[in-house]
Amino acid sequence: MNETIVCVVGNVATQPVYRESAAGPSARFRLAVTARYWDRERSTWTDGHTNFFTVWANRQLAVNVAACVEVGQPVVVQGRLKVRTEVRDGQQQWASADIDAVAIGHDLARGTAAFQRAAKPDAPPTATRPEPNWEAPRPDDTPDEGGGMPQQAAGAVAVT
């Protein structure tokens, strides 16, 4: 409920690692995000600090990441930020920032892309049921030979 949702623009730093598990497919890669600023003294753009994020993708997003994303490509990632801190075997404490991705796409401000819809997996065939006849049967509008009331259609039930 109270999650930190981020949108990060950066470059793919490592080749995506794709895995199939019982819970479904997943993929991960490292994303490098470098701040840039205008240096007035030099009159040029200068690179600032670089932050690295581990981006996690699941299910169909993981399949698409494995097929499309390569090292060095500029991407936009939106997802839930998770910061973890750990101490490993007497070493100093370290922190890692992970993004559980909801959406990943190429940054079209820095290049072009040709979108192609992913093929839907083959669904098992389902038994088709005939469409029900929702119309109520109508009585025949012609009087019977005896000059009486119209006769009901075969199988119809008169409602009074």
Contacts in CASP RR format, 6 or more apart in sequence:
PFRMAT RR
TARGET T0000
AUTHOR 0000-0000-0000
METHOD contacts of the structure
MODEL  1
MNETIVCVVGNVATQPVYRESAAGPSARFRLAVTARYWDRERSTWTDGHT
NFFTVWANRQLAVNVAACVEVGQPVVVQGRLKVRTEVRDGQQQWASADID
AVAIGHDLARGTAAFQRAAKPDAPPTATRPEPNWEAPRPDDTPDEGGGMP
QQAAGAVAVT
3 80 0 8 1.000
3 81 0 8 1.000
4 80 0 8 1.000
4 81 0 8 1.000
5 78 0 8 1.000
5 79 0 8 1.000
5 80 0 8 1.000
5 81 0 8 1.000
5 102 0 8 1.000
6 78 0 8 1.000
6 79 0 8 1.000
6 80 0 8 1.000
6 81 0 8 1.000
6 99 0 8 1.000
7 76 0 8 1.000
7 77 0 8 1.000
7 78 0 8 1.000
7 79 0 8 1.000
8 31 0 8 1.000
8 33 0 8 1.000
8 53 0 8 1.000
8 76 0 8 1.000
8 77 0 8 1.000
8 78 0 8 1.000
8 99 0 8 1.000
9 33 0 8 1.000
9 74 0 8 1.000
9 75 0 8 1.000
9 76 0 8 1.000
9 77 0 8 1.000
9 107 0 8 1.000
10 31 0 8 1.000
10 32 0 8 1.000
10 33 0 8 1.000
10 34 0 8 1.000
10 74 0 8 1.000
10 75 0 8 1.000
10 76 0 8 1.000
10 77 0 8 1.000
10 107 0 8 1.000
11 31 0 8 1.000
11 32 0 8 1.000
11 34 0 8 1.000
11 72 0 8 1.000
11 73 0 8 1.000
11 74 0 8 1.000
11 75 0 8 1.000
12 29 0 8 1.000
12 30 0 8 1.000
12 31 0 8 1.000
12 32 0 8 1.000
12 69 0 8 1.000
12 70 0 8 1.000
12 71 0 8 1.000
12 72 0 8 1.000
12 73 0 8 1.000
12 75 0 8 1.000
13 29 0 8 1.000
13 30 0 8 1.000
13 31 0 8 1.000
13 32 0 8 1.000
13 52 0 8 1.000
13 71 0 8 1.000
13 72 0 8 1.000
14 29 0 8 1.000
14 30 0 8 1.000
14 71 0 8 1.000
15 29 0 8 1.000
15 70 0 8 1.000
15 71 0 8 1.000
16 27 0 8 1.000
16 28 0 8 1.000
16 29 0 8 1.000
16 65 0 8 1.000
16 66 0 8 1.000
16 69 0 8 1.000
17 27 0 8 1.000
17 28 0 8 1.000
17 29 0 8 1.000
18 25 0 8 1.000
18 26 0 8 1.000
18 27 0 8 1.000
18 62 0 8 1.000
18 63 0 8 1.000
18 65 0 8 1.000
18 66 0 8 1.000
19 25 0 8 1.000
19 26 0 8 1.000
19 27 0 8 1.000
24 58 0 8 1.000
24 59 0 8 1.000
25 58 0 8 1.000
25 59 0 8 1.000
25 62 0 8 1.000
25 63 0 8 1.000
25 66 0 8 1.000
26 56 0 8 1.000
26 57 0 8 1.000
26 58 0 8 1.000
26 62 0 8 1.000
27 56 0 8 1.000
27 57 0 8 1.000
27 61 0 8 1.000
27 62 0 8 1.000
27 63 0 8 1.000
27 65 0 8 1.000
27 66 0 8 1.000
28 54 0 8 1.000
28 55 0 8 1.000
28 56 0 8 1.000
28 57 0 8 1.000
29 54 0 8 1.000
29 55 0 8 1.000
29 65 0 8 1.000
29 69 0 8 1.000
30 52 0 8 1.000
30 53 0 8 1.000
30 54 0 8 1.000
30 55 0 8 1.000
31 52 0 8 1.000
31 53 0 8 1.000
31 54 0 8 1.000
31 55 0 8 1.000
31 75 0 8 1.000
31 77 0 8 1.000
31 99 0 8 1.000
32 50 0 8 1.000
32 51 0 8 1.000
32 52 0 8 1.000
33 50 0 8 1.000
33 51 0 8 1.000
33 52 0 8 1.000
33 53 0 8 1.000
34 47 0 8 1.000
34 48 0 8 1.000
34 49 0 8 1.000
34 50 0 8 1.000
34 51 0 8 1.000
35 47 0 8 1.000
35 48 0 8 1.000
35 49 0 8 1.000
35 50 0 8 1.000
36 45 0 8 1.000
36 46 0 8 1.000
36 47 0 8 1.000
36 48 0 8 1.000
37 45 0 8 1.000
37 46 0 8 1.000
37 48 0 8 1.000
38 44 0 8 1.000
38 45 0 8 1.000
38 46 0 8 1.000
39 45 0 8 1.000
39 46 0 8 1.000
51 97 0 8 1.000
52 97 0 8 1.000
53 77 0 8 1.000
53 97 0 8 1.000
53 98 0 8 1.000
53 99 0 8 1.000
54 96 0 8 1.000
54 97 0 8 1.000
54 98 0 8 1.000
54 99 0 8 1.000
55 77 0 8 1.000
55 98 0 8 1.000
55 99 0 8 1.000
55 101 0 8 1.000
55 104 0 8 1.000
56 98 0 8 1.000
56 99 0 8 1.000
56 100 0 8 1.000
56 101 0 8 1.000
57 64 0 8 1.000
57 65 0 8 1.000
57 101 0 8 1.000
57 104 0 8 1.000
58 100 0 8 1.000
60 118 0 8 1.000
61 101 0 8 1.000
61 102 0 8 1.000
61 103 0 8 1.000
61 104 0 8 1.000
63 118 0 8 1.000
64 104 0 8 1.000
64 118 0 8 1.000
65 104 0 8 1.000
68 106 0 8 1.000
69 75 0 8 1.000
69 104 0 8 1.000
73 106 0 8 1.000
74 106 0 8 1.000
74 107 0 8 1.000
74 109 0 8 1.000
74 110 0 8 1.000
74 111 0 8 1.000
75 104 0 8 1.000
75 105 0 8 1.000
75 106 0 8 1.000
75 107 0 8 1.000
76 103 0 8 1.000
76 104 0 8 1.000
76 105 0 8 1.000
76 106 0 8 1.000
76 107 0 8 1.000
77 99 0 8 1.000
77 101 0 8 1.000
77 103 0 8 1.000
77 104 0 8 1.000
77 105 0 8 1.000
78 101 0 8 1.000
78 102 0 8 1.000
78 103 0 8 1.000
78 104 0 8 1.000
79 99 0 8 1.000
79 100 0 8 1.000
79 101 0 8 1.000
79 102 0 8 1.000
79 103 0 8 1.000
80 99 0 8 1.000
80 100 0 8 1.000
80 102 0 8 1.000
81 97 0 8 1.000
81 98 0 8 1.000
81 99 0 8 1.000
82 97 0 8 1.000
82 98 0 8 1.000
82 99 0 8 1.000
82 100 0 8 1.000
83 95 0 8 1.000
83 96 0 8 1.000
83 97 0 8 1.000
83 98 0 8 1.000
84 95 0 8 1.000
84 96 0 8 1.000
84 98 0 8 1.000
85 93 0 8 1.000
85 94 0 8 1.000
85 95 0 8 1.000
86 93 0 8 1.000
86 94 0 8 1.000
86 95 0 8 1.000
86 96 0 8 1.000
87 93 0 8 1.000
87 94 0 8 1.000
88 94 0 8 1.000
105 113 0 8 1.000
106 113 0 8 1.000
137 152 0 8 1.000
137 153 0 8 1.000
137 155 0 8 1.000
137 156 0 8 1.000
138 153 0 8 1.000
138 156 0 8 1.000
139 150 0 8 1.000
139 151 0 8 1.000
139 152 0 8 1.000
139 153 0 8 1.000
139 156 0 8 1.000
139 158 0 8 1.000
140 150 0 8 1.000
140 151 0 8 1.000
140 152 0 8 1.000
140 153 0 8 1.000
141 150 0 8 1.000
142 150 0 8 1.000
143 149 0 8 1.000
143 150 0 8 1.000
144 150 0 8 1.000
144 151 0 8 1.000
152 158 0 8 1.000
END
